[in-house]
Amino acid sequence: MSTSFAQTPAQSGYRRVATRKMLTRTGGASLEAWTGGRQPLSMSTNAGAEELPFQRWHRFKEAFSPELIEQAVRESPIPVRRLADPFGGSGTSALTCQFLGIQPVTIEVNPFLADLIAAKLAQYHVPELLTALTRVARKATASRSRGAALVRSLPATFVEPGVKDRWLFDMPVLIQIARLRQAIEEESNPQVVRLFRVLLGGLMVGFSNAVVSGKGRRYRTNWEERRVDPACVLPAFTDAVAAAIVEIGAYESRPVRSSQVLHGDSRKLLATVGQFDQLTCSPPYPNSFDYTDVYNLELWMLGYLTSSDENRDLRRATLSSHVQVSREFAAAPRCARLDRTMRELRRASDELWDSRIPAMVGAYFADLQGLMRICAQALPSKGQAWFVVGDSQYAGIHVQVARILADLAPSVGLKVERMTPFRSMRVSPQQSGRHMLSEDLVVFSRP
Ligand SMILES: C[S@@+](CC[C@H](N)C(=O)[O-])C[C@H]1O[C@@H](n2cnc3c(N)ncnc32)[C@H](O)[C@@H]1O
């Protein structure tokens, strides 16, 4: 998911090369220019979209492909002028809309990701960005800060001496990051501050002693021997910003430049955004994977989180797809398939690794049913909602997400147009590791 800056012969620079190649091949600001006219083998999440301009500012493996949004818009029986995505992630829906001439509205609960999306969608003055980059680099180089304020704001695990002889950032690296952060925050244009901050965020895992994969975060193998070179921090940042500025300039004439990015809990906010002609989304799957955890490095190092209370509140604001924080779970909605799944989960409670899993699964469907109900109110007649969802499994009990949502649709006034399997996902190694769980597209419409 990230580049590591542990000392190796090859340093960064890959970004610049990739950008130049992409621009000679494409140019212009159509969707095709952005995607390079690629033909993705699958429309599912995980289909390689993280290599595209803007999307490579921060690798987001779970992003779905822009081509899926293009297909949704093309197949809509009504014209799509405004499209909503209540689970913004890396901003695929919103950015694709800007290329397609559609007004996007996006909601994202994670403040770092909400800023990342807003930074991708915003308009900039390229010469101002270049001047600001020079100023920030000069100030960071001249700074004598020892990063004390940043160290004070972080959990003990973040910086040496760490906890039990492990820490995420070596002190010399942290000092370089603190100097950069301070220089960025001193910029007077908030759009520039946000852009530079999220671009620094895109490098954060690479500066740390950890790696992030689809399974979460872990320490790099031999991290104690292969230390991150603090001298890489500033050049990596200036490279990343320079590459992003090239992309911003190359695609600045896309047809729509306005956007609405709401930071917060879509279970509350979706009802406030008004009418939209289509909705596309990929909610977190009910597999106990908490995105807050995966983005902890960016959230704390960039100052989005400064206390454990804020961390807990953010986790509580996320969809009920994990049991990593104690909270009230909403009651499961009723339909035969979900009733059966809930019964089986409760019966297997001794085999579950957390006793709250049945309640979490029930609340997951309550949350999504609530969002589907809002869709039914906000969409015009024949308007569609495209949901990409994935199944889960606990103690051998299969949670058939797409089918349960399809069963719940009539209760909120939606019709199921189609259900298409996208790919099979591996279940956890504890449960055999075979490819068994399905990721599906479910298309709902308002009759
Ligand atoms: C699978 S990702 C979406 C990926 C997105 N489709 C893309 O292409 O980048 C799910 C996102 O939902 C966000 N999320 C979780 N709970 C949320 C909530 N209650 N409100 C808004 N966003 C939420 C997570 O932070 C995560 O970024």
PDBQT file of the ligand as one rigid body, heavy atoms in Angstrom, charges set to zero:
ROOT
HETATM    1  C1  LIG A 501     -14.592   0.662   1.034  1.00  0.00    +0.000 C 
HETATM    2  S1  LIG A 501     -14.236   2.288   1.477  1.00  0.00    +0.000 S 
HETATM    3  C2  LIG A 501     -14.888   3.189   0.114  1.00  0.00    +0.000 C 
HETATM    4  C3  LIG A 501     -13.950   3.230  -1.037  1.00  0.00    +0.000 C 
HETATM    5  C4  LIG A 501     -14.419   4.118  -2.178  1.00  0.00    +0.000 C 
HETATM    6  N1  LIG A 501     -15.512   3.504  -2.896  1.00  0.00    +0.000 N 
HETATM    7  C5  LIG A 501     -13.284   4.425  -3.127  1.00  0.00    +0.000 C 
HETATM    8  O1  LIG A 501     -13.374   4.113  -4.317  1.00  0.00    +0.000 OA
HETATM    9  O2  LIG A 501     -12.272   4.947  -2.671  1.00  0.00    +0.000 OA
HETATM   10  C6  LIG A 501     -15.372   2.667   2.745  1.00  0.00    +0.000 C 
HETATM   11  C7  LIG A 501     -15.180   4.056   3.349  1.00  0.00    +0.000 C 
HETATM   12  O3  LIG A 501     -16.299   4.316   4.188  1.00  0.00    +0.000 OA
HETATM   13  C8  LIG A 501     -15.862   5.167   5.243  1.00  0.00    +0.000 C 
HETATM   14  N2  LIG A 501     -16.876   5.124   6.313  1.00  0.00    +0.000 N 
HETATM   15  C9  LIG A 501     -17.067   4.185   7.269  1.00  0.00    +0.000 A 
HETATM   16  N3  LIG A 501     -18.104   4.506   8.049  1.00  0.00    +0.000 NA
HETATM   17  C10 LIG A 501     -18.603   5.675   7.575  1.00  0.00    +0.000 A 
HETATM   18  C11 LIG A 501     -19.687   6.507   7.966  1.00  0.00    +0.000 A 
HETATM   19  N4  LIG A 501     -20.466   6.206   9.009  1.00  0.00    +0.000 N 
HETATM   20  N5  LIG A 501     -19.903   7.635   7.255  1.00  0.00    +0.000 NA
HETATM   21  C12 LIG A 501     -19.118   7.967   6.198  1.00  0.00    +0.000 A 
HETATM   22  N6  LIG A 501     -18.066   7.215   5.797  1.00  0.00    +0.000 NA
HETATM   23  C13 LIG A 501     -17.819   6.076   6.468  1.00  0.00    +0.000 A 
HETATM   24  C14 LIG A 501     -14.504   4.586   5.601  1.00  0.00    +0.000 C 
HETATM   25  O4  LIG A 501     -13.722   5.536   6.303  1.00  0.00    +0.000 OA
HETATM   26  C15 LIG A 501     -13.949   4.231   4.233  1.00  0.00    +0.000 C 
HETATM   27  O5  LIG A 501     -13.164   5.279   3.731  1.00  0.00    +0.000 OA
ENDROOT
TORSDOF 0
